[in-house]
Each structure stands twice: as structure tokens, then as C-alpha cells.
């Protein structure tokens, strides 16, 4: 079996459209997709008929408008290709109306007050720029999701709006740079998805994994990741079998799964796809996450997409590789052989530098979430301070521009390994910085803050919005420029670097020195999601999103409320789960072991050292058990206080400031107890089994 034999055979892509549509209809639909033209409703019936025939030939019996509500998941309602003729005979049917528009209950999804319970009507509308696909005998049709009054209730709509806004402003700048041929600037994204795989039987014995996606209890295993032997290590046979099956499923759906390997932590892995148009890449990442879970279940495994399933080992991120390309094939962020002379590259890079510095809080919000709070700022994840890594050469180029000096290009370096049979090769002009939240990596930016379980859409539309704004300001200024346009462009770059170079940092972002330095520079440090959500209330951020038509004020307010509610709900579930496990499993198991120890001591009498050891152990367990019981009661009290707080902002802060510390306190005593109780009497599978029994 060759990849090309199965690739995209379950995807209604360009090839399938060309084969199943008339030439006239195909051209009209392609014009809509390629040039963002309004969809011609006259072709809807033909497209629907062709899509139905293609899907039923693949075994589909149903269709579904597939959308992405504001809860980090996808949603689908399945309708059969079933209708009846005038004689009551069953027929297979699918109309253009059914393709273009669907209806969903908008009050049952997060709306942040945009929809009341009695205001249920909402609509889904076909997004023809993202290919439909067949899975599980259903034709999945990517759609946007909006309320009866037209407000966006999904993650796709603001992304599509942001792509159009960025395209408009980028083309304005390119025209000033002499590019008369490009008619479209495309946002491209390539997500790197990290995940854990564990044995499903063990997974189902952990209530915290079942309900929360992460372990709320667990003492460190004897061996973690300190030997650095897992990263890029040999794939275990069971994992390799899973990855092969996952590749086949994704390839059939048109998802360009490219790279797979073991990640840093035991049981942790990564899958990366070839970059694609941002909208399609975001849809395909959702498909990837769903497929990861379903294939894992088939293989007797459980796929964990939580950002921090296990304490004290690396968590999982979703690095977003973001760039800009034109329809003529130019990668705008490719520096070329002589970056110092590539004025287009330098100007667009300067726009990114300016935008990231101005909107640090909005970018931080885009990667926020209760689950990502557990990961960010750890030794394996970017800090909560935003900065940009450019590398030595680009920083020197911008320094030269700022000081009006000539840039002296260094000779291209070759790497020679000192072995005749190993060829020499060209060394890159800059290193990579895996500690930077926003690193330039050759021809793209790698945003490393995004969490593994979250949608790519939010950070993508925020980055697009920031760039659209900065390019608009540049284009406005160039519109008014008199004289040599190149001189004005260099002046713009020079001013941006002087004003915003504080955001540039090439060093170790994990270090304490950088935290201190960042504070001196006046950079924003937003440690938790609750503070990050406040970015949606800052006037400059609201104005930015409204000005470019990405979100309305009502839509921003709704997202402010939804994100606070989601944060509280996540911590609420974790707190209740922790209470249940502690009260019904851990404490009874420890009490049972204490009783056994006490009986053994009583039965043995005083036999010297052995009994002294048992008494000491019983004493240690008793002390920690008492503290655990006390911590459990404190958690219950704080949880009740938070859950009964009506104001959404105050409630989220109560969970952050009161419930989470109480959870950490309870865990510390229970994890200590795990080290004192025999494995066969501990009620939960331990970290060693979870991470190594795969």
C-alpha cells in the first residue's frame, strides 16, 4: 500500500470536486474558495447532489453539519440521506438547501449570554473553503455556527474573518513594495500535536483520568525523564502499530500527517502535519485529535491530550507554525539568501515585532485555559512572559538598521564532522530556541504556548488580527509617503525596532534571570488564565478586534463570560473528582492498611527492631492521614464557597485563589501516603504502571 493510494480518498477535495461537478459549477465553486467570492446559490443543488453521490459511494448513509462551538470540542448532528417520493417510497436525497444551511439548538452551547434558554434557534452554514469528508458512514460538512441574531458562537467564524482582514492589509503593503501580481495573501498554519498514550485498562481504573484527563494524585515514579532516553527513542511495537493505524486513517481523510516520534516524557509522543491554509489546518487538527482518541480505543489504549497528565514530567503543547504566503508562491517570511536586502521580509517581520509587543496580553489570552495553567511556566514549557526569538543574524540586521549602519554579512559556515565519509553541510544562520514562546524558525514563527487540548483557531485568529492591524498602520503611512518609498519603509522599520525591541530575547526563557530582566523591560507577566481573560476587557484589544470585523463587542463580551465560566467548570470538576477519590478510595485504603499494621503490631508483641519500624511507619502514616483528612475538609469548604459565588469573575478568582491551593495541599499528603502504603493496597494504578506499561 502506497500513501498516494489512500491519501484523501475519503475527502471531497479539489480532485473529487473536479471529477464530480460540471466544469461550469466547478469553476464557480473554485472561484468562491480561492478568491473569497460570495457563493452562487444557483450551484448549490448540483454540488449537493454530487457530494451525496460521492459520499454514498463511500458507504455514507448520513450527513452532518460539523462545527466547533466555544467549548474546545466539535459538535455534530446526523441526518440520513432519506426522503420520500409522492407515493411514499423511500429515496436517497440531499438538497442544496440542506448543504448550505442547518439548524442547531444555540441555547445548549456556550453563548455567554447571547442566547437565553428559551431562545434556542441557531444556524450552521457551509464553509466551502474546508473540504467535506466521510467518516463512520457519515458525510461531515465543515460549517460555521451562529445565533438567530447573527452572532458567531463558534471558533471558525472569527478565524475566517481574521484571514480576510489580514489578506486585505497585507495586499495593501505588498502593492507599495512593488508586488503587482499577488491577488491573495494566505495565512498558513502547521500544528505539532503532542499527546500521551497509556494502557486503557489502567486508564479506566483512574477516575481522575476519566473525568479530568489528568492525574490529580500520583507520586513520582523511580524513573522519570531524567535519563533523556525517551525523546526520539525507538518506538515500542504497540505504539508503532497505533501510529501506523492513525496515519492511515488521517491520510484517508486528507490530513497530511508527516512526522511522528517519541517525545521527552515516558509515554509521550508527537505528530506533526504539513502546513496548510489556517482554516483547513485548524479543522484537520480537530480531526486529528478525534482520530487519536478513537484509534487508541481500538488498540486498547487511551490517548491523553491534557496539557499535564502527569506531575513532574513534561506536559504537552501544540506548537503552531504560522506564516504568510501569496497565491503566486512567495513565502513572505522566508528571508532568502540575503535577509538584509529583503525589504519585504524585514518589513513584515517588523510588523510582527510591533504587534506582539503591543498586544502581549491578547496573545497570552489566546493560549489560556485551566489545563494549560498547569503546564505554562514549567521547565518544559514557555513562560507566561511573551517574547520573540529572532536569532543572532536577524537581531544584528535590525541593530544595523536602527543605528543606520551597514550590515556586514558573515561568511556562510559549513559543518565538517572530521569524518571523510560524512559530507560537510551548510550551517543555518541562527540556532533554534525551544524555550521561546514565539520563535522565528527559518521561514515561519513557532508559537509554543498553545496547549495540546485546545483548538488552533483562537491563537491563529489573534495572531492574524495583530498582523492585520500593524500592516494597516504601515499601509496607511505608505499611502501618505512622499519621495522615495524605500527610505520611508526603512524609517518605519527603524522606528519599530527602537520602540519595540524590548520584546526580542534570544536567551533562556526558562531562567530566573529572564524573569527579572523581563520585569525590568516592562513586559507583561500574566501567570494564570483568570488574569489573562481580562485582556478581553482592555479597550485597545476590543477596538482592534472590532475595527477589523473579527469580533463584535457583543461577541467579545460573550467570550469573556464563556472563558471565565469554562475555567470555573474545569476546576469545579477537578475539585469534586479529587474529593471523591480521596474520600471513597484513598482514605479508606489507608485506614485499612493502618488497621492491618496495628493488628500486626499487637499480634507480634514487642520483638524489637521490626516492631519499632512498623510503629514508626504507622506513626508517619497516621500523621499524613490526619493531615489529608483535614485538607479534604478544607477543600470542601473552599469549594462550597467558590461554587456559591454568583459573580462569574469573583467565582473564577475564588477557584483560583482558594480551591486550587486546597487541592494542592490535599494532593501533597495523599502522594506522601502513596509512598508509605504497599502497592497492592493502594487503590489507584501508579505512575510507573501508567507511563511504562504500554
Secondary structure, 3 states (H helix, E strand, C coil): CCHHHHCCCCEECHHHHHHHCCHHHHHHHHHHHHHCCCCCHHHHHHHHHHHHHHHHHCCCCEEEEEECECCCCCECCEEECCEECCCCCEECCCCHHHHHEEEEEHHHCCCCCCCCCCCCEEEEEECCCCCEEEECCEEEEEEEEEECCCCECECHHHHHHHHHHHHHHHHHHHHHCCCCCCCCEEEEEEEEEEEEEEEHHHHCCCHHHHHHCCCCCCCCCCCCCCCCCCCCCCCCHHHHHHHHHHHHHHHHCCCCEEEEEECCCCCEEEEEECCEEHHHHHHHHHHHHHHHHHHHHHCCEEEECCCCCCCCCCCCEEEEEEEEEECCCCECCCCCCCHHHCHHHHHHHHHHHHHHHHCHHHHHHHCCCHHHHCCCCCCCCCCCECCEECCHHHHHHHHHHHCCCCCCCCCCCEECCCCCCCCCEECCCCCCCCCCCEEECCCCEEECCCECCCCCHHHHHHHHHHHHHHHHHHHHHHHCCCCCHHHHHHHHHHHHHHHHHHHECCCCCCCHHHHHHHHHHCCCECCCHHHHHHHHHCHHHHHHHHHCCCCCHHHHHHHHHHHHHHHHHHHHHHHHHHHHHHHHHHHHHHHHHHHHHHHHHHHHCCCCHHHHHHHHHHHHHHHHHHHHHHHHHHHHHHHHHHHCCCCHHHHHHHHHHHHHHHHHHHHHHHHHHHHHCCHHHCCCCCHHHHHHCC
